[in-house]
Amino acid sequence: MLIICNFLNFVPMYDFKGKKAAYFTLGCKLNFAETSTVGKQLQVAGVKTVGKGEVADICIVNTCSVTEVADAKCRQAISKMVRRHPGALVVVTGCYAQLKPDQVSALEGVDLVLGSEQKGQILQFIAERLPMMPEERALVAHEHHTSKTADIRTFVPSCSCGDRTRYFLKVQDGCDYYCTYCTIPYARGRSRNGSIQSMVEQAQEVARLGGKEIVITGVNIGDFGKSTGESFLDLIKALDKVEGIERYRISSIEPNLLTDEVLQFCAQSRAFMPHFHIPLQSGSDEVLRLMHRRYDTQLYYNKVTRVRELMPDAFIGVDVIVGTRGETDELFREALGFMEKIDVSQYHVFSYSERPGTKALQIPYVVSAQQKHERSQQIIALSQAKLRGFYERFVGQVRPVLLEHSKTKGLMHGFTDNYIKVAVHTANELDNQIVNVRLGKWDSEEELLTAELI
């Protein structure tokens, strides 16, 4: 289920009825939300999602380019789509398409490469190309791509659910930070956002459709307001008033933008959950300096401490990059020591990948692949210990859980208010319902707590 935003009002001249589409998405939650929006556009125009064993008329591949591995996965996905759906119109968009359009357009079978600025007009481009013969499409494959970051100005709204219980509301896109290791500003452009009014309207539509939980997403959501003269604090205050939405979660937010005012509001709000995802990237001040991050470890430590003061039960997830240029053995040990002492719930570990055009390539010290692997394993072990410790703090407690169906009959999964994953055995159909459960033992295989209905 997905919300149709104002930008979907385009009515194509081409008759899409009877056509079928296949979709493949790589990368972040934002990409998945945007693909869902494109899918709804096509559905409204009469296009059905391709069934198992059927051949699609249209293939949409939404790509990621965060690492070289991601690029390779994108190429594999595109080639697989072309082989599986011969003769289909193959459209590639997303970060890989924006950053490396020549590579994408050179792939066999690709008919249309759309950059970040063109995502909102994807239906028009498909309507123009679909009636063409495959050999005619190839002549215009690269025509509509925007390669210059400065040209990416449009905010394309998206609010989607897909097949999950939670909705994802895109409130912001792009980034102005230009960290030395990162290509996102080049792939998604400058920071921009929709209005608070438009976000509230989309949240109201989620409530009307029966949705109970919304995850606020974007590239740098704490930067919300640059386009409209508003603020992230204003946004969450307005969303908290939307009747029918019982839960909001804030996706990744920069520590320097997670203000005390935001924390205080979340702590006493009606619907914002005690759950934060705060990227650290490194626990070494020297590495943070080389990365051009906008905080140091003291600020980060103070932020985590403040979260714990206001919301002692809060889940705090953390992104960390290992093996960046300049991360010597000594600096890694320093970073690991910091990560051990801060009271967070889980680390998401990413191995540094060199990206063309980034300033990180000017840093002389290079970490070997073997060192990256060994360091990743150390942090993963630390993360598992912290996650288990966090979960076990709540064994025996009663907490509210938003349940969703699972593939196993009689078993439902869900997350507590503070983001503990639980498994509940029940014969009742409780999908998309918030119920109280008593948290039971730790299941190390699934990394969750068993629970029983109260």
KEMIFI-233610 format. One record per residue (C-alpha): residue number from 1; residue in three letters; x, y, z. Coordinates in steps of 0.25 Angstrom, whole numbers. Layout:
// KEMIFI-233610
resi; resn; px; py; pz
NUM; ALA; X; Y; Z $
...
END
This chain:
// KEMIFI-233610
resi; resn; px; py; pz
1; MET; 0; 0; 0 $
2; LEU; 5; 14; -4 $
3; ILE; 1; 28; -4 $
4; ILE; -1; 35; -17 $
5; CYS; 6; 49; -15 $
6; ASN; 3; 61; -23 $
7; PHE; 14; 59; -33 $
8; LEU; 7; 46; -38 $
9; ASN; -4; 54; -44 $
10; PHE; 2; 53; -58 $
11; VAL; -7; 45; -68 $
12; PRO; 1; 39; -79 $
13; MET; -4; 39; -93 $
14; TYR; 1; 25; -95 $
15; ASP; -9; 14; -91 $
16; PHE; -2; 5; -81 $
17; LYS; -13; -5; -79 $
18; GLY; -9; -19; -80 $
19; LYS; 6; -16; -78 $
20; LYS; 14; -22; -67 $
21; ALA; 26; -17; -59 $
22; ALA; 37; -23; -51 $
23; TYR; 45; -16; -40 $
24; PHE; 58; -17; -34 $
25; THR; 64; -8; -23 $
26; LEU; 77; -8; -17 $
27; GLY; 82; 1; -5 $
28; CYS; 76; 9; 6 $
29; LYS; 61; 10; 11 $
30; LEU; 60; 23; 3 $
31; ASN; 62; 16; -10 $
32; PHE; 52; 5; -6 $
33; ALA; 42; 16; -3 $
34; GLU; 44; 23; -16 $
35; THR; 43; 10; -24 $
36; SER; 30; 7; -17 $
37; THR; 25; 21; -22 $
38; VAL; 29; 18; -36 $
39; GLY; 21; 5; -35 $
40; LYS; 9; 12; -30 $
41; GLN; 10; 22; -42 $
42; LEU; 10; 11; -52 $
43; GLN; -1; 3; -45 $
44; VAL; -10; 16; -45 $
45; ALA; -7; 16; -60 $
46; GLY; -11; 2; -62 $
47; VAL; 2; -6; -61 $
48; LYS; 2; -19; -53 $
49; THR; 13; -24; -45 $
50; VAL; 19; -36; -53 $
51; GLY; 16; -50; -47 $
52; LYS; 25; -62; -45 $
53; GLY; 29; -67; -58 $
54; GLU; 24; -56; -66 $
55; VAL; 31; -46; -75 $
56; ALA; 31; -32; -72 $
57; ASP; 29; -20; -82 $
58; ILE; 36; -10; -73 $
59; CYS; 47; -13; -64 $
60; ILE; 51; -2; -53 $
61; VAL; 65; -4; -46 $
62; ASN; 67; 6; -35 $
63; THR; 82; 6; -32 $
64; CYS; 92; 9; -21 $
65; SER; 106; 13; -22 $
66; VAL; 111; 14; -7 $
67; THR; 123; 4; -10 $
68; GLU; 129; -3; -22 $
69; VAL; 122; -16; -17 $
70; ALA; 109; -8; -19 $
71; ASP; 113; -4; -33 $
72; ALA; 116; -18; -36 $
73; LYS; 102; -23; -30 $
74; CYS; 95; -12; -39 $
75; ARG; 102; -17; -52 $
76; GLN; 98; -32; -48 $
77; ALA; 84; -28; -45 $
78; ILE; 82; -20; -58 $
79; SER; 88; -32; -66 $
80; LYS; 79; -42; -59 $
81; MET; 67; -33; -62 $
82; VAL; 70; -32; -77 $
83; ARG; 72; -47; -78 $
84; ARG; 59; -50; -71 $
85; HIS; 51; -40; -78 $
86; PRO; 55; -40; -93 $
87; GLY; 49; -28; -101 $
88; ALA; 45; -20; -88 $
89; LEU; 48; -5; -87 $
90; VAL; 59; -5; -76 $
91; VAL; 60; 8; -68 $
92; VAL; 71; 10; -58 $
93; THR; 71; 21; -48 $
94; GLY; 77; 23; -34 $
95; CYS; 91; 27; -29 $
96; TYR; 99; 18; -39 $
97; ALA; 91; 24; -51 $
98; GLN; 94; 38; -46 $
99; LEU; 109; 36; -43 $
100; LYS; 113; 27; -54 $
101; PRO; 103; 28; -66 $
102; ASP; 113; 24; -76 $
103; GLN; 115; 11; -70 $
104; VAL; 100; 9; -68 $
105; SER; 96; 13; -82 $
106; ALA; 107; 4; -88 $
107; LEU; 101; -9; -82 $
108; GLU; 94; -17; -92 $
109; GLY; 79; -16; -91 $
110; VAL; 78; -3; -84 $
111; ASP; 68; 7; -91 $
112; LEU; 67; 19; -81 $
113; VAL; 77; 25; -71 $
114; LEU; 70; 35; -61 $
115; GLY; 78; 43; -52 $
116; SER; 73; 49; -38 $
117; GLU; 66; 61; -45 $
118; GLN; 58; 52; -54 $
119; LYS; 52; 42; -44 $
120; GLY; 39; 50; -43 $
121; GLN; 36; 50; -58 $
122; ILE; 39; 35; -59 $
123; LEU; 25; 32; -65 $
124; GLN; 26; 42; -76 $
125; PHE; 39; 36; -80 $
126; ILE; 34; 22; -80 $
127; ALA; 21; 27; -88 $
128; GLU; 30; 33; -99 $
129; ARG; 39; 20; -100 $
130; LEU; 30; 9; -98 $
131; PRO; 23; 9; -112 $
132; MET; 37; 9; -119 $
133; MET; 44; -3; -124 $
134; PRO; 56; -7; -116 $
135; GLU; 66; -3; -126 $
136; GLU; 60; 11; -126 $
137; ARG; 60; 12; -111 $
138; ALA; 75; 10; -110 $
139; LEU; 78; 23; -118 $
140; VAL; 72; 32; -107 $
141; ALA; 77; 24; -95 $
142; HIS; 85; 35; -89 $
143; GLU; 77; 47; -94 $
144; HIS; 70; 51; -81 $
145; HIS; 81; 49; -71 $
146; THR; 86; 61; -62 $
147; SER; 100; 59; -58 $
148; LYS; 103; 72; -51 $
149; THR; 100; 72; -36 $
150; ALA; 96; 87; -37 $
151; ASP; 85; 83; -46 $
152; ILE; 78; 74; -36 $
153; ARG; 68; 83; -30 $
154; THR; 55; 76; -29 $
155; PHE; 49; 69; -17 $
156; VAL; 42; 57; -21 $
157; PRO; 32; 53; -10 $
158; SER; 30; 38; -5 $
159; CYS; 22; 31; 5 $
160; SER; 21; 16; 4 $
161; CYS; 18; 3; 12 $
162; GLY; 21; -8; 2 $
163; ASP; 19; -21; 8 $
164; ARG; 23; -17; 22 $
165; THR; 14; -11; 34 $
166; ARG; 23; 2; 35 $
167; TYR; 22; 13; 26 $
168; PHE; 34; 21; 21 $
169; LEU; 32; 36; 19 $
170; LYS; 42; 43; 11 $
171; VAL; 44; 57; 17 $
172; GLN; 57; 62; 11 $
173; ASP; 67; 58; 0 $
174; GLY; 82; 62; -3 $
175; CYS; 93; 66; 6 $
176; ASP; 102; 78; 7 $
177; TYR; 113; 72; 16 $
178; TYR; 123; 66; 6 $
179; CYS; 129; 56; 16 $
180; THR; 143; 52; 9 $
181; TYR; 138; 37; 7 $
182; CYS; 124; 40; 2 $
183; THR; 118; 41; -12 $
184; ILE; 104; 44; -7 $
185; PRO; 104; 59; -10 $
186; TYR; 108; 56; -24 $
187; ALA; 98; 45; -26 $
188; ARG; 86; 52; -19 $
189; GLY; 90; 67; -20 $
190; ARG; 88; 78; -10 $
191; SER; 80; 77; 3 $
192; ARG; 65; 80; 0 $
193; ASN; 51; 76; 6 $
194; GLY; 36; 77; 4 $
195; SER; 28; 86; 13 $
196; ILE; 23; 82; 27 $
197; GLN; 9; 84; 22 $
198; SER; 11; 73; 11 $
199; MET; 17; 64; 21 $
200; VAL; 6; 65; 30 $
201; GLU; -4; 62; 19 $
202; GLN; 3; 50; 15 $
203; ALA; 3; 45; 30 $
204; GLN; -12; 48; 30 $
205; GLU; -13; 39; 18 $
206; VAL; -5; 28; 25 $
207; ALA; -15; 29; 37 $
208; ARG; -27; 28; 27 $
209; LEU; -21; 16; 21 $
210; GLY; -20; 9; 35 $
211; GLY; -5; 11; 36 $
212; LYS; 0; 12; 51 $
213; GLU; 15; 14; 50 $
214; ILE; 23; 24; 41 $
215; VAL; 38; 24; 39 $
216; ILE; 44; 38; 36 $
217; THR; 54; 36; 25 $
218; GLY; 63; 44; 17 $
219; VAL; 78; 46; 13 $
220; ASN; 81; 56; 25 $
221; ILE; 68; 58; 31 $
222; GLY; 73; 67; 43 $
223; ASP; 76; 77; 32 $
224; PHE; 61; 78; 29 $
225; GLY; 56; 92; 26 $
226; LYS; 66; 98; 16 $
227; SER; 56; 99; 5 $
228; THR; 45; 104; 13 $
229; GLY; 50; 112; 24 $
230; GLU; 45; 102; 34 $
231; SER; 52; 93; 44 $
232; PHE; 53; 78; 48 $
233; LEU; 47; 81; 61 $
234; ASP; 35; 88; 55 $
235; LEU; 33; 76; 46 $
236; ILE; 33; 66; 57 $
237; LYS; 24; 75; 66 $
238; ALA; 14; 76; 55 $
239; LEU; 14; 61; 51 $
240; ASP; 12; 57; 66 $
241; LYS; -1; 64; 65 $
242; VAL; -6; 55; 54 $
243; GLU; -18; 46; 59 $
244; GLY; -17; 32; 57 $
245; ILE; -2; 30; 55 $
246; GLU; 2; 24; 68 $
247; ARG; 17; 22; 65 $
248; TYR; 28; 30; 59 $
249; ARG; 43; 26; 57 $
250; ILE; 54; 36; 53 $
251; SER; 63; 29; 44 $
252; SER; 78; 32; 43 $
253; ILE; 81; 47; 48 $
254; GLU; 94; 53; 50 $
255; PRO; 99; 55; 64 $
256; ASN; 102; 70; 62 $
257; LEU; 87; 72; 57 $
258; LEU; 81; 64; 68 $
259; THR; 78; 76; 77 $
260; ASP; 74; 76; 92 $
261; GLU; 61; 82; 88 $
262; VAL; 58; 70; 78 $
263; LEU; 62; 60; 89 $
264; GLN; 54; 67; 100 $
265; PHE; 42; 67; 91 $
266; CYS; 43; 53; 87 $
267; ALA; 44; 49; 102 $
268; GLN; 31; 55; 105 $
269; SER; 24; 54; 92 $
270; ARG; 11; 46; 89 $
271; ALA; 16; 37; 78 $
272; PHE; 31; 38; 76 $
273; MET; 38; 25; 80 $
274; PRO; 50; 24; 89 $
275; HIS; 59; 19; 77 $
276; PHE; 70; 27; 70 $
277; HIS; 80; 24; 59 $
278; ILE; 92; 33; 61 $
279; PRO; 104; 31; 51 $
280; LEU; 118; 31; 58 $
281; GLN; 126; 26; 46 $
282; SER; 139; 26; 55 $
283; GLY; 142; 27; 70 $
284; SER; 155; 34; 67 $
285; ASP; 156; 49; 66 $
286; GLU; 167; 49; 56 $
287; VAL; 159; 40; 47 $
288; LEU; 147; 48; 49 $
289; ARG; 155; 60; 45 $
290; LEU; 160; 53; 32 $
291; MET; 146; 49; 29 $
292; HIS; 142; 64; 30 $
293; ARG; 131; 60; 40 $
294; ARG; 124; 72; 48 $
295; TYR; 126; 67; 62 $
296; ASP; 136; 60; 71 $
297; THR; 136; 48; 80 $
298; GLN; 133; 57; 92 $
299; LEU; 120; 63; 85 $
300; TYR; 116; 49; 82 $
301; TYR; 118; 44; 96 $
302; ASN; 110; 55; 102 $
303; LYS; 99; 53; 92 $
304; VAL; 98; 38; 96 $
305; THR; 98; 42; 110 $
306; ARG; 87; 52; 108 $
307; VAL; 78; 41; 101 $
308; ARG; 80; 32; 113 $
309; GLU; 77; 43; 123 $
310; LEU; 64; 46; 116 $
311; MET; 60; 32; 111 $
312; PRO; 68; 22; 119 $
313; ASP; 61; 10; 111 $
314; ALA; 64; 16; 97 $
315; PHE; 70; 7; 86 $
316; ILE; 82; 14; 80 $
317; GLY; 87; 9; 67 $
318; VAL; 101; 14; 61 $
319; ASP; 107; 14; 48 $
320; VAL; 122; 11; 47 $
321; ILE; 132; 11; 35 $
322; VAL; 145; 3; 37 $
323; GLY; 157; 4; 29 $
324; THR; 156; 18; 23 $
325; ARG; 169; 24; 18 $
326; GLY; 177; 29; 30 $
327; GLU; 172; 19; 40 $
328; THR; 185; 14; 46 $
329; ASP; 185; 2; 55 $
330; GLU; 187; 12; 67 $
331; LEU; 175; 20; 62 $
332; PHE; 166; 8; 61 $
333; ARG; 170; 3; 75 $
334; GLU; 166; 17; 80 $
335; ALA; 153; 17; 72 $
336; LEU; 150; 3; 77 $
337; GLY; 152; 7; 91 $
338; PHE; 142; 19; 90 $
339; MET; 132; 9; 84 $
340; GLU; 133; 0; 96 $
341; LYS; 131; 10; 106 $
342; ILE; 118; 17; 100 $
343; ASP; 105; 12; 104 $
344; VAL; 99; 9; 91 $
345; SER; 90; -3; 86 $
346; GLN; 96; -8; 73 $
347; TYR; 107; -5; 62 $
348; HIS; 105; -5; 47 $
349; VAL; 118; -8; 41 $
350; PHE; 122; -3; 27 $
351; SER; 136; -6; 21 $
352; TYR; 142; 6; 14 $
353; SER; 141; 6; -1 $
354; GLU; 149; 16; -9 $
355; ARG; 140; 24; -18 $
356; PRO; 145; 32; -30 $
357; GLY; 145; 47; -28 $
358; THR; 145; 47; -13 $
359; LYS; 155; 55; -5 $
360; ALA; 158; 43; 3 $
361; LEU; 167; 38; -8 $
362; GLN; 177; 49; -5 $
363; ILE; 180; 43; 9 $
364; PRO; 192; 34; 8 $
365; TYR; 191; 23; 18 $
366; VAL; 183; 11; 12 $
367; VAL; 177; 0; 20 $
368; SER; 178; -14; 14 $
369; ALA; 166; -22; 11 $
370; GLN; 171; -32; 21 $
371; GLN; 172; -22; 32 $
372; LYS; 158; -16; 28 $
373; HIS; 152; -30; 30 $
374; GLU; 159; -33; 43 $
375; ARG; 154; -19; 49 $
376; SER; 140; -22; 44 $
377; GLN; 140; -35; 51 $
378; GLN; 144; -28; 64 $
379; ILE; 133; -18; 63 $
380; ILE; 123; -28; 59 $
381; ALA; 126; -36; 72 $
382; LEU; 125; -24; 80 $
383; SER; 112; -20; 74 $
384; GLN; 106; -34; 77 $
385; ALA; 110; -33; 91 $
386; LYS; 104; -19; 93 $
387; LEU; 91; -24; 86 $
388; ARG; 89; -36; 95 $
389; GLY; 92; -28; 107 $
390; PHE; 82; -17; 103 $
391; TYR; 71; -28; 100 $
392; GLU; 74; -36; 113 $
393; ARG; 71; -23; 121 $
394; PHE; 57; -24; 118 $
395; VAL; 54; -39; 119 $
396; GLY; 42; -41; 128 $
397; GLN; 36; -27; 125 $
398; VAL; 23; -23; 118 $
399; ARG; 25; -15; 106 $
400; PRO; 16; -11; 94 $
401; VAL; 19; -17; 81 $
402; LEU; 13; -14; 67 $
403; LEU; 11; -28; 61 $
404; GLU; 13; -32; 46 $
405; HIS; 11; -45; 39 $
406; SER; 22; -55; 37 $
407; LYS; 24; -67; 27 $
408; THR; 22; -77; 39 $
409; LYS; 7; -80; 42 $
410; GLY; 4; -77; 57 $
411; LEU; 16; -68; 58 $
412; MET; 17; -53; 58 $
413; HIS; 28; -43; 59 $
414; GLY; 29; -29; 63 $
415; PHE; 37; -18; 70 $
416; THR; 35; -12; 83 $
417; ASP; 34; 3; 85 $
418; ASN; 49; 3; 88 $
419; TYR; 52; -6; 76 $
420; ILE; 54; -19; 82 $
421; LYS; 50; -30; 72 $
422; VAL; 41; -41; 77 $
423; ALA; 34; -53; 73 $
424; VAL; 20; -57; 78 $
425; HIS; 13; -70; 76 $
426; THR; -2; -67; 74 $
427; ALA; -13; -73; 66 $
428; ASN; -20; -59; 65 $
429; GLU; -19; -50; 53 $
430; LEU; -12; -38; 60 $
431; ASP; -5; -32; 48 $
432; ASN; -3; -17; 49 $
433; GLN; -8; -17; 63 $
434; ILE; -1; -11; 75 $
435; VAL; -2; -21; 87 $
436; ASN; 5; -23; 101 $
437; VAL; 14; -35; 102 $
438; ARG; 23; -40; 113 $
439; LEU; 37; -41; 108 $
440; GLY; 44; -55; 109 $
441; LYS; 57; -62; 107 $
442; TRP; 68; -57; 96 $
443; ASP; 68; -65; 83 $
444; SER; 82; -64; 79 $
445; GLU; 79; -71; 65 $
446; GLU; 69; -60; 61 $
447; GLU; 75; -49; 70 $
448; LEU; 61; -46; 76 $
449; LEU; 53; -48; 89 $
450; THR; 42; -58; 90 $
451; ALA; 29; -52; 96 $
452; GLU; 15; -56; 100 $
453; LEU; 3; -48; 99 $
454; ILE; -3; -41; 112 $
END
